[in-house]
Amino acid sequence: MINELLDFDLMDLYEEPTKDTTVSDIDIDRKIERYKAREAEKERLSKLFDAKVQALKVILQDKVDKLDRANNWDVMQIKEAVLLAKDKRETKTLYAKDFLSGTVQLKKATVKIVKPELDIEAWAKAFPDYTETVTIQKAKWAELKANLEYKDGIVTNTATREDLTALIPTEFEEMKVVIK
């Protein structure tokens, strides 16, 4: 299926590496052009993929909406049938009725207490007995990092000259080639 999406053979853009280490400027220029062509093809395929995904999402949403409407209609009819049934069971919190395909439970409406959205000052004024003061410590990584220096495998705080190698982990990042 992927090959059907491609206008050309990707192998035209690929060249086997050779052991010859001497490469002329013309060869490098060609390699840059091929690199850019492959990157452009990746971008084109990515956009094509995104467009197809978006189209499929629209189709899926349409089908899901139709199924949801049908389910909502059935649920409404089931709810009505249970509420009108004389042989339903009723508890403090629900109505229930058994059918061959399963049991239907209708949970009764309840009132839920919701936490008010108040800033801390308004909360403290309204509910002083339910307010506590907490001290928060926060790491200042950006400030510390600005004072760190890595040299010869040792991480040092330049402000204090303290060796922090045991406390500050390091990661080696490979060289990256950027072609623009």
N, C-alpha and C positions, 0 to 999 in steps of 0.2 A: 504494500500500500504506500509506503514511504517513497519508493521508486517512482510511483505514478505521480507523486506531487512534484518531483524534480524535473526541471526543464532540460537538464543536461546531466552527464555522468560526473559525479563528484571526483572520480579518479582523474579527470582532466585537470583538476586543481591541486592534485597531490603529486608530489615528486619524491621518489625514494631517496633517502639520504645516501650520500656516497662517502667513501673514505678520503676523498680528495679534500684537503683542508684549504687549499688555495682557491679563493673565489674572487672573481673580478667584480668591480662595481656594477657592471651591467647585469651579472648574475644576481647580485644582491638586489638590484632594482627590480628585476623580474620576480624574485622571491617576495619582495614587498608587495608588488602588484597582485600576485597570486594570493598572498595572505589577506590583502584587503578584499579581494573577490570572494574568498571563502568566508570572511567575516560578514560581508554583505549578503551572501547566500544564507548564512545562519540567521541573520536578522530577517530576511525575507521569509524563511521557513517558520521562524518564530511568530511573525505577524500573521502568516497564513494559519498557523496552528491556533493562535489566539482568536482569530476571526471565526474559525470553525467551532472552537469551544464556546464562544459567545452565541453563535447561532444555535448550537445544541442546548445551551442553557435556556434560551428563549423557548425552544420547542419543549424542553423538559418542564419549564415553569408552566406553560400552557396546559400540558397534560396533567401535572400535579394539581393545578387549579381546578380542572374539571373533576378530578378524583376527589378533591377536598369538598367541592360543592355537592357531589353525590353522597359523600360520607356525612356531611352536615345535614343533608335532607334526611338520610336514614337515622341519624342520631336524634334529630328532632322528633321523628315519628316514634322511635323507640322510647324516648323520654315521655312523650304524651301517652303512649300505651301503658307504661309502668305507672304513671301518675293516676290514670283512670282505672287501673286494674283493682278489683275488689280484694283479690287474694295476695296483694303485695305485703311484704314484711316492712314494718316501720320501727326504727330505733331512734334514739335521741339525735343521731347525726346523719342517718341515711334512710332511703327507701330501697328495697331490694325485691327482685322477682326472678325466679328461675325459669329458664327456657331450655329447650333441647340443645341449643348451640352454646349456651353459657348463661351465666348469671349477670343480670344488669343491676348495678348499684347507682343510685342517684344520691350524691352527697348533698345534704341540705346546705343552704346558704348560711354563712357565718360572718361575723364581724371580726376582723383581724386588727390588732393594735399595731400601728406602724410608728417607727422611730421618727420623731419630728426632725426636719432638716433645719437645724439652728446652728449658727456659728458658736464657737466655744464661749464667747462672752455672754451671748443671749442664753445659752444653756446654763451657764453658771449662775446667772441672775434668776432664771426660772426654777432651776433645780439645784440649789446650793448643796443639799445633802447628798446629791448623786454626782458630784464633781470631784475629781482628784487632779492634783498637779503632778506631772511626770517630767523628769529631765531626760532629754533625748541627746545621745551622743551620735555624731555623724562623722564619717571618715571624709577627710579632705584630700582625696586622691589626686586631683588636678594640681593642688599646691605642692604635695609631696613629690609627684612625678616631675614637676618643673625643677626640683632640687636634686634629682637623682642623676647619677652619671654611671655609665657602664664602661669599664676599661680593664682589659686583661682578665676577664672572667669575674670581676669584682663589681658589685653594685654599691656605690658610695653616695651618701647624702652630702652634697657639696656645701651646705650651710654648716653642718656639724662635723664633717669629715668622718662620720661614723660608717663602718662597714655593715651594710644591710643585706649582704648576699644570702644569709640564712633566712631572712624574712621576706625578701622580694624575689619571686621566681622570674626567670627569663625564658624566652622562647626564641629559637633561631628561625628566621624567615629566609627562605631561599631567594636568590636573586630573581627578579621579575623583569621580563622583557616587555616594554610598552611600545607599540607601534601606532603612530597617529597619522 
